[in-house]
Each structure stands twice: as structure tokens, then as C-alpha cells.
Amino acid sequence: RLAEEDLRKADLGPLLRDVDAVFHLAAMGGLLRSWTWFRDYQDCNILATQRLLDAVLAEGVPHLVHVSTSSVYGRDSSGDEHQEPAPISPYGVTKLAAEHLVRAYAANFDVSATVLRYFSIFGPRQRPDMGYHIFIDRILKGETITIAGDGRQTRGNTYVADCVAATLAAFDRGPVPEVVGETFNIGGGEVISALDALSLIERITGREARIVHGPARPGEQQQALADTRKARRVLGWRPTVGIEAGLRAQVAWQMQRLGLAEETA
């Protein structure tokens, strides 16, 4: 049953009654807007999480899988889960605050919670404000792409199906001591720069990118590669889709959306 509700004001109790687990993926995403829309990020990422935690506690939900982000680490997120968080954007600050709320409810009220930190998800249906969606869209339309900074910032991207598999693995293991109260990095195993990703998209599409460089984005991570050894060991999960296969799937989806699929068949 699909119930479209606003976590900031909905009556959440009836929605959570007799459920086996809650997957909390609702949030205000995106980096740049968080500098100017801070109240929205505060309400969607912190207040909404607090209200959800109250409902989880009241209904006795056995397991909360809370989804966070690599942005909580800050400029370099290439370490393991013991790396001290140091977010450098309002988005990262609000997501870290949400994590702290989850841990506070766990410590004080025995809420069984697991935190997953996603790293740069890509693939079909990627949000249109994210980098690869913009790169592909503008290459296909012959439009200019503005690269923030020198383009050497790197990402260890996570294919969306791998992300789903990791989230379900946290649920499948259940609220056991090895999972409850723990934090897991969820990310792909290949690192690639923005410029190299553009070159790969050019090769996949057979089209040339028109590139200009702009100023670096405030709060942007320079390096983000997930250390996933803990998730592999405890959850039995590992990424299976590499950057090229994932980008081919995303390109095919975006071409279909633009009515270009037959053109390249």
C-alpha cells in the first residue's frame, strides 16, 4: 500500500503499526541548495527524523534501517566507519545530526537501529540534479557542461541495484548485535574522476562533450571512495555493478526518456 505522507506533520503511528522494519530514506538531498534552503534541510532531515523516531518508539518497531550519506565525513571520505565525521556543507551537517538523533534514541530508549552511509548513487532514475544525470543529458542534447573546479574530484559511485541489495541485507540480517547500533559504508569499489566519467560517457554515447570549467562548489567532497570491508564481512554484501556497466544502463534509460533509443539501436 502506497501512502504519500509528509514526515514533518503526518500522524505516523498508524502507518508503522505491526511492521517488521522501517527503512528511513526520506530526506532533502543535494549539496548546493543546502546553503540557501537551510530551513528546509533542517526540517526534512532533522525534524522529520525525530518525529519518525518517536513513532518507531511508540509502535515498538523491531528494526530501523536509517540511511545516511558519505557527506557526513567531509572533504575526504575514503576511510572506514571509524573516520571522524567532519561535514563541510549544511546538507552533511543535517544528515549527521539525524544520525546522532538515531543513536540518542537507541541509547536512551533501546530503539534497534542500523545506519547505512550511501556513497554517490547512480544508475537509471538518478535525480536530475546529480552530476551523471546532468552530464548525460547535456551530452545527448549537445549542450555545454560546466565542470565545477578542475574536474579531478573523485567518486566511488554506487549502482542503485547494489544500494538496494545492501539495504535489504541489513534487514535480512535482522536486529542482531552485529547489525543493531552499527554503521556501514555502502559504496562501489571503483574510483573515477569527474573528467574521466565524462570521457567514459562520451565513449558510450559516441558523442563529444562541450566542457567549460567553473568555480569549485562550496562544501564539495574532493575524494569519496567507500571502505566497505565491514559491510562485506557483517552483511555479506558486496558491490556487483561497475562504473561502465552502470553508466551504460543509465545512458540507455536517459536516451529512452529523450526518445533517442531507436536512433542508436
MARDOLO-289915 format. One line per field, with one value per residue (C-alpha): x, y, z; residue in three letters; residue number from 1. Coordinates in steps of 0.1 Angstrom, whole numbers, plus 5000, padded with zeros to 4 digits. Each point is the difference from the previous one (the first is absolute). Layout:
N
c1 [X, ...]
c2 [Y, ...]
c3 [Z, ...]
code [ALA, ...]
pos [NUM, ...]
***
This chain:
265
c1 [5000, 5014, 4994, 5015, 5005, 5021, 5021, 5001, 4963, 4983, 4986, 5026, 4988, 4973, 5025, 5025, 4976, 5011, 5028, 5032, 5024, 5002, 5024, 5005, 5012, 4979, 5021, 5008, 5029, 5025, 5030, 4996, 4965, 5008, 5019, 4969, 4971, 5013, 4966, 4987, 5031, 4996, 4963, 5002, 5033, 4998, 4965, 4985, 5024, 4992, 4963, 5006, 5021, 4972, 4976, 5024, 5004, 4962, 4991, 5029, 5014, 5026, 5026, 5007, 5024, 5010, 5016, 5027, 5027, 5038, 4996, 5001, 5038, 5009, 5025, 5016, 4978, 5024, 5005, 4980, 4971, 5023, 5010, 4989, 4971, 5007, 4973, 5008, 4965, 4966, 4987, 5027, 4995, 4962, 5006, 5026, 4975, 4974, 5025, 5006, 4963, 4998, 5028, 4984, 4967, 5020, 5020, 4971, 4970, 5015, 4989, 5016, 5016, 5026, 5016, 5010, 5021, 4994, 5028, 4990, 4971, 4996, 4981, 4965, 4977, 5029, 4989, 5002, 5021, 5028, 5032, 4997, 4964, 5010, 5031, 4980, 4971, 5021, 5022, 4969, 4986, 5032, 5000, 5030, 5010, 5015, 5025, 5004, 5037, 5027, 4979, 5024, 4978, 4994, 4971, 4995, 4965, 4974, 4976, 4964, 4993, 5030, 4987, 4966, 5018, 5020, 4969, 4982, 5030, 4999, 4963, 5006, 5027, 4974, 5003, 5030, 5029, 5023, 4976, 4981, 5018, 5025, 5009, 5009, 5015, 4982, 5019, 5014, 5035, 5013, 5012, 4997, 5004, 4974, 5021, 5005, 4963, 4993, 5024, 4983, 4966, 5014, 5011, 4967, 4979, 5024, 4995, 5025, 4995, 5002, 5018, 5007, 5013, 4985, 5008, 5002, 4967, 5002, 4998, 5007, 5020, 5033, 5003, 4973, 5007, 4982, 5019, 4974, 5019, 4977, 4968, 5016, 5009, 4969, 4972, 5015, 4996, 5023, 4995, 4995, 4994, 5031, 5001, 4999, 4971, 4981, 5005, 4990, 4967, 4995, 5008, 4975, 4973, 5006, 5000, 4967, 4986, 5011, 4986, 5035, 5001, 4991, 5026, 5028, 4986]
c2 [5000, 5034, 5028, 5033, 5019, 5029, 4988, 5035, 5000, 4967, 4977, 4973, 4975, 4983, 4997, 4981, 4977, 4963, 5006, 4979, 5028, 5036, 5011, 5037, 5014, 5032, 5032, 5032, 4992, 5021, 5021, 5035, 5006, 4993, 5033, 5020, 4977, 4992, 5000, 4974, 4978, 5004, 4991, 4971, 4985, 5006, 5008, 4973, 4974, 5009, 4996, 4967, 4988, 5009, 4979, 4971, 5001, 5003, 4971, 4978, 4995, 4972, 5015, 5035, 5001, 5036, 5012, 5027, 5012, 5002, 5038, 4996, 4993, 5033, 5008, 4966, 4970, 4972, 4984, 4974, 5006, 5010, 5032, 5030, 5018, 5036, 5011, 5032, 5007, 5007, 4968, 4979, 5018, 4992, 4964, 4996, 5015, 4975, 4972, 5014, 5000, 4964, 4991, 5020, 4981, 4968, 5008, 5013, 4980, 4968, 5008, 4974, 5019, 4995, 5029, 4996, 5027, 5001, 5012, 5018, 4979, 4998, 4981, 5002, 5025, 5019, 5034, 5026, 5024, 4974, 5001, 4970, 5008, 5035, 4988, 4974, 5024, 5028, 4977, 4985, 5035, 5015, 5025, 5014, 4983, 5021, 4981, 5013, 5006, 4980, 4969, 4978, 4994, 4963, 4977, 4964, 4998, 4975, 4985, 5003, 4962, 4994, 5027, 4982, 4966, 5015, 5015, 4967, 4982, 5022, 4990, 4963, 4997, 5013, 5020, 4980, 5014, 4999, 5023, 5020, 5032, 4996, 5023, 4986, 5017, 4990, 5008, 4988, 4987, 5021, 5036, 5024, 5038, 5023, 5004, 4963, 4994, 5025, 4982, 4967, 5015, 5014, 4965, 4984, 5026, 5005, 5038, 5027, 5020, 5038, 5009, 5033, 5003, 5020, 5006, 4972, 4994, 5010, 4969, 4975, 4968, 4996, 4963, 4975, 4963, 4977, 4975, 4973, 4972, 5001, 4997, 4971, 4982, 5006, 5004, 4976, 5027, 5013, 5023, 4981, 5027, 5019, 5036, 4993, 4975, 5023, 5030, 4980, 4992, 5036, 5013, 4975, 5012, 5037, 4994, 4982, 5029, 5024, 4978, 4992, 4962, 4991, 5024, 4980, 4964]
c3 [5000, 4990, 5024, 4990, 5033, 5013, 5029, 5014, 5008, 4993, 5026, 4997, 5026, 4979, 4971, 5021, 5019, 4998, 4975, 5001, 4992, 4989, 4973, 5004, 4967, 5000, 5000, 4982, 4978, 4980, 5009, 4986, 5010, 5036, 5003, 4992, 5010, 5034, 5017, 4976, 5006, 5038, 4999, 4975, 5013, 5038, 5010, 4978, 5014, 5036, 4993, 4983, 5030, 5024, 4979, 4998, 5038, 5006, 4977, 5011, 4965, 5002, 4976, 4985, 4971, 4998, 4967, 5003, 4976, 4994, 5003, 5038, 4997, 4984, 4973, 4999, 5006, 4990, 5035, 5018, 5024, 5028, 4981, 5020, 4983, 4990, 4976, 4980, 4986, 5017, 4983, 5017, 5033, 5000, 4990, 5028, 5025, 4989, 5006, 5035, 5007, 4990, 5024, 5028, 4997, 4999, 5031, 5020, 4988, 4985, 4965, 4978, 4972, 4973, 4980, 4964, 4983, 4963, 4976, 4968, 4986, 4962, 4974, 4984, 5017, 5016, 5013, 4972, 5021, 5004, 4980, 4977, 4991, 4990, 4981, 4980, 4994, 4986, 4979, 4984, 4994, 4988, 5028, 5019, 5033, 5027, 5021, 5036, 5007, 4982, 4995, 5019, 5030, 5003, 5009, 5007, 4986, 5011, 4975, 5011, 5000, 5022, 5024, 5002, 5006, 5029, 5016, 4998, 5013, 5032, 5004, 4992, 5027, 5024, 5033, 5012, 5020, 4970, 4981, 5025, 5012, 4971, 4971, 4965, 4970, 4968, 4968, 4968, 4997, 4971, 5002, 4971, 4996, 4985, 4969, 4995, 5005, 4972, 4977, 5007, 4993, 4967, 4990, 5010, 4981, 4971, 5005, 5010, 5032, 4999, 5032, 5019, 5035, 5028, 5036, 5025, 5019, 5036, 5022, 4973, 5008, 4983, 5005, 5008, 4998, 5024, 5021, 5000, 5018, 5030, 4978, 4982, 5032, 5021, 4974, 4974, 4974, 4972, 4970, 4968, 4973, 4988, 4988, 4963, 5001, 5023, 4978, 4969, 5018, 5010, 4965, 4985, 5025, 4993, 4963, 5002, 5020, 4973, 4972, 4986, 5006, 4964, 4987, 5014, 4997]
code [ARG, LEU, ALA, GLU, GLU, ASP, LEU, ARG, LYS, ALA, ASP, LEU, GLY, PRO, LEU, LEU, ARG, ASP, VAL, ASP, ALA, VAL, PHE, HIS, LEU, ALA, ALA, MET, GLY, GLY, LEU, LEU, ARG, SER, TRP, THR, TRP, PHE, ARG, ASP, TYR, GLN, ASP, CYS, ASN, ILE, LEU, ALA, THR, GLN, ARG, LEU, LEU, ASP, ALA, VAL, LEU, ALA, GLU, GLY, VAL, PRO, HIS, LEU, VAL, HIS, VAL, SER, THR, SER, SER, VAL, TYR, GLY, ARG, ASP, SER, SER, GLY, ASP, GLU, HIS, GLN, GLU, PRO, ALA, PRO, ILE, SER, PRO, TYR, GLY, VAL, THR, LYS, LEU, ALA, ALA, GLU, HIS, LEU, VAL, ARG, ALA, TYR, ALA, ALA, ASN, PHE, ASP, VAL, SER, ALA, THR, VAL, LEU, ARG, TYR, PHE, SER, ILE, PHE, GLY, PRO, ARG, GLN, ARG, PRO, ASP, MET, GLY, TYR, HIS, ILE, PHE, ILE, ASP, ARG, ILE, LEU, LYS, GLY, GLU, THR, ILE, THR, ILE, ALA, GLY, ASP, GLY, ARG, GLN, THR, ARG, GLY, ASN, THR, TYR, VAL, ALA, ASP, CYS, VAL, ALA, ALA, THR, LEU, ALA, ALA, PHE, ASP, ARG, GLY, PRO, VAL, PRO, GLU, VAL, VAL, GLY, GLU, THR, PHE, ASN, ILE, GLY, GLY, GLY, GLU, VAL, ILE, SER, ALA, LEU, ASP, ALA, LEU, SER, LEU, ILE, GLU, ARG, ILE, THR, GLY, ARG, GLU, ALA, ARG, ILE, VAL, HIS, GLY, PRO, ALA, ARG, PRO, GLY, GLU, GLN, GLN, GLN, ALA, LEU, ALA, ASP, THR, ARG, LYS, ALA, ARG, ARG, VAL, LEU, GLY, TRP, ARG, PRO, THR, VAL, GLY, ILE, GLU, ALA, GLY, LEU, ARG, ALA, GLN, VAL, ALA, TRP, GLN, MET, GLN, ARG, LEU, GLY, LEU, ALA, GLU, GLU, THR, ALA]
pos [1, 2, 3, 4, 5, 6, 7, 8, 9, 10, 11, 12, 13, 14, 15, 16, 17, 18, 19, 20, 21, 22, 23, 24, 25, 26, 27, 28, 29, 30, 31, 32, 33, 34, 35, 36, 37, 38, 39, 40, 41, 42, 43, 44, 45, 46, 47, 48, 49, 50, 51, 52, 53, 54, 55, 56, 57, 58, 59, 60, 61, 62, 63, 64, 65, 66, 67, 68, 69, 70, 71, 72, 73, 74, 75, 76, 77, 78, 79, 80, 81, 82, 83, 84, 85, 86, 87, 88, 89, 90, 91, 92, 93, 94, 95, 96, 97, 98, 99, 100, 101, 102, 103, 104, 105, 106, 107, 108, 109, 110, 111, 112, 113, 114, 115, 116, 117, 118, 119, 120, 121, 122, 123, 124, 125, 126, 127, 128, 129, 130, 131, 132, 133, 134, 135, 136, 137, 138, 139, 140, 141, 142, 143, 144, 145, 146, 147, 148, 149, 150, 151, 152, 153, 154, 155, 156, 157, 158, 159, 160, 161, 162, 163, 164, 165, 166, 167, 168, 169, 170, 171, 172, 173, 174, 175, 176, 177, 178, 179, 180, 181, 182, 183, 184, 185, 186, 187, 188, 189, 190, 191, 192, 193, 194, 195, 196, 197, 198, 199, 200, 201, 202, 203, 204, 205, 206, 207, 208, 209, 210, 211, 212, 213, 214, 215, 216, 217, 218, 219, 220, 221, 222, 223, 224, 225, 226, 227, 228, 229, 230, 231, 232, 233, 234, 235, 236, 237, 238, 239, 240, 241, 242, 243, 244, 245, 246, 247, 248, 249, 250, 251, 252, 253, 254, 255, 256, 257, 258, 259, 260, 261, 262, 263, 264, 265]
***
